[in-house]
Amino acid sequence: MPHPGSLPVRFEQRLESRPGTPSLPAEIYLDRDRTIIKRRVGGVPVSVVVPSNGFDGVMVRIVPGNAPGEIVAALILKHPDSALSITLAETEHSDDLATLWSRWAQTLNLPMLVCDLGGKVKPIEAYSAVPVAGPAPRRKLRLLTGRRPRFLNKRAVGQRQETQTVYENEREIIART
């Protein structure tokens, strides 16, 4: 499976054309700016170019595994059209997936999403947090007093330089020997 530090990357994956239909092989080229999906639809080769901001986000989907108490977690580059969603990683160890999840989201500049067991997709607010207020002013006292700071008061005020005299409409006399 691809890693966010190795972009651009080219790999093959089986994608569903419609939910409930058998998956078809596809060649995928993944870059920071775009994704190119090449596959055959009805025997005709088709290339689909999707810009990175065309994806909804990087989604984690957790489903029960084959054995009781076992889970399978998948990291998916989610597109509104499920036929264009790409599985980035699939594992039984959720610790490895948590690191990859945030790296993929930061690399592609997409939000982090979670798919619950009911199939509902929700964004993670912690990743897309916005500061509540701007930073505080550095010199609070200046706003109250209207004065310059002490260290600036010790400096001498600059002196105005005198300009040179300009003689207009005169000819220059050059002495030659």
C-alpha positions in Angstrom: 0.0 0.0 0.0 1.2 3.6 -0.6 2.8 5.8 2.0 2.2 9.6 2.2 5.9 10.3 2.3 6.5 8.5 -1.1 4.2 10.6 -3.3 3.8 10.5 -6.3 3.0 6.8 -6.3 1.5 4.4 -8.8 -0.3 1.2 -7.7 -3.1 -1.2 -8.7 -6.3 -1.8 -6.8 -9.7 -3.4 -7.3 -12.5 -0.8 -7.3 -16.2 -1.3 -7.3 -18.0 0.3 -10.2 -21.4 0.2 -8.4 -22.2 -1.0 -4.9 -23.0 -4.7 -4.9 -21.2 -5.5 -8.2 -17.9 -7.3 -8.5 -14.8 -5.1 -8.2 -12.7 -4.4 -11.3 -8.9 -3.9 -11.4 -7.7 -0.3 -11.8 -4.4 1.4 -12.1 -4.1 4.4 -9.7 -1.7 7.3 -9.9 -1.8 9.4 -6.7 -0.1 12.8 -6.3 -0.6 15.7 -3.9 -2.6 17.7 -6.5 -4.5 15.0 -8.3 -5.4 11.4 -8.7 -5.7 9.5 -12.0 -7.7 6.3 -12.1 -7.4 4.1 -15.2 -9.7 1.1 -15.6 -11.9 -0.7 -18.1 -15.6 -0.1 -18.0 -17.6 -2.3 -20.4 -14.4 -3.2 -22.2 -13.5 0.4 -22.9 -10.4 1.9 -21.2 -11.4 4.9 -19.1 -9.1 7.5 -17.4 -10.6 9.6 -14.7 -8.7 12.6 -13.3 -9.8 13.8 -9.8 -8.2 16.8 -8.2 -7.3 16.4 -4.5 -9.9 18.9 -3.4 -12.5 16.7 -5.2 -12.3 14.1 -2.4 -14.4 14.5 0.8 -11.5 13.5 3.1 -9.4 10.7 4.5 -11.8 8.3 6.2 -11.3 5.5 8.7 -13.8 2.7 8.5 -13.8 -0.1 11.2 -15.7 -3.3 10.5 -15.9 -6.5 12.6 -13.4 -9.2 11.5 -14.0 -12.9 10.8 -13.3 -14.0 14.4 -15.3 -12.6 17.4 -13.6 -9.6 19.0 -11.5 -9.0 15.9 -11.7 -5.8 13.9 -10.5 -4.7 10.5 -9.7 -1.0 10.0 -9.5 0.6 6.5 -8.1 4.0 5.6 -10.0 5.3 2.6 -9.6 8.4 0.4 -13.3 9.1 0.2 -15.0 10.5 -2.9 -18.7 11.4 -3.1 -18.9 8.8 -5.9 -18.2 5.5 -4.1 -16.7 4.1 -7.3 -13.9 6.6 -7.1 -13.0 6.0 -3.4 -9.5 4.5 -2.9 -8.4 2.3 -0.1 -5.0 3.6 1.1 -4.4 1.0 3.9 -6.2 -1.9 5.5 -5.0 -3.5 8.8 -6.0 -5.3 12.0 -3.7 -3.0 14.1 -5.4 0.3 14.6 -2.3 1.9 16.2 -0.5 1.9 12.9 -3.5 3.3 11.1 -3.9 6.3 13.4 -0.5 7.6 12.4 -1.1 7.1 8.7 -4.5 8.7 8.9 -3.2 12.1 10.2 -0.2 12.0 7.7 -2.5 11.4 4.7 -4.9 14.1 5.8 -2.0 16.6 6.2 -0.3 15.6 3.0 -3.4 15.9 0.9 -4.8 18.8 2.9 -8.1 17.0 3.5 -10.2 16.6 6.6 -10.2 13.5 8.7 -13.4 11.5 8.6 -14.8 8.6 10.5 -17.4 6.1 9.3 -19.4 4.6 12.1 -20.9 1.1 12.1 -24.2 2.5 10.6 -22.3 3.9 7.6 -22.7 7.5 8.6 -19.6 9.7 7.9 -18.6 12.3 10.4 -15.6 14.8 10.4 -13.1 14.9 13.2 -13.2 18.4 14.7 -9.9 18.2 16.4 -8.0 18.2 13.1 -9.8 21.1 11.6 -9.8 23.3 14.8 -9.9 27.0 14.3 -8.5 29.4 17.0 -11.2 31.1 18.9 -9.6 34.6 19.1 -6.5 36.3 17.6 -3.3 36.7 19.6 -3.2 39.3 22.4 -1.3 42.6 21.6 2.3 42.5 22.7 2.4 45.8 24.6 -0.7 46.3 26.5 0.5 49.3 28.4 1.0 51.3 25.2 -2.7 51.1 24.4 -3.4 52.7 27.8 -0.7 55.4 27.9 -0.2 56.2 24.2 3.6 56.4 24.8 6.6 54.8 23.3 8.4 52.0 25.2 11.2 53.2 27.5 14.1 51.7 25.5 12.9 53.6 22.4 12.7 56.9 24.4 16.4 56.6 25.1 17.3 56.7 21.4 18.1 60.0 19.9 15.7 61.4 17.3 17.2 61.4 13.8 18.6 64.7 12.3 17.5 66.0 9.0 20.3 66.2 6.5 20.8 69.4 4.5 20.3 69.1 0.8 22.9 70.1 -1.8 22.4 73.3 -3.7 21.2 72.8 -7.2 22.1 75.3 -9.9 19.7 75.3 -12.8 20.1 76.7 -16.3 23.9 77.1 -15.9 26.7 75.8 -18.1 29.5 73.9 -16.5 33.0 75.3 -17.3 35.7 72.7 -17.7 39.3 74.0 -17.5 41.7 72.4 -19.9 45.4 72.7 -19.7 
